Amino acid sequence: MNITREAYDLKPLLIKQGALFLWGVHLAKWTDGGYIHHLYRFNDFYADMCCDRHTNRLVRIATSTSPHWLVTNMGKMNLIQMDQSM
């Protein structure tokens, strides 16, 4: 699926989640306080899918095209899993 970041950001939250599961490349999973984050590469941008650690409920999906955003967030990670696909 080819979609711009701007068009992706306008979609409903559950549609964005489904697109990540179907067409995104999972890069990493980490915990941050009461949240579990999943980092995906999707087309020409990155998506951080954040879920509540206790209820496993989707909280938000943030996107960025900047590799600096990725490096900044990786510095905060308590890594659970880092996929070999990077």
Summary of the structure (lengths in Angstrom):
residues: 86
radius of gyration: 12.2
end to end distance: 19.7
largest distance: 33.3
contacts: 227
relative contact order: 0.22
helix: 28%
strand: 42%
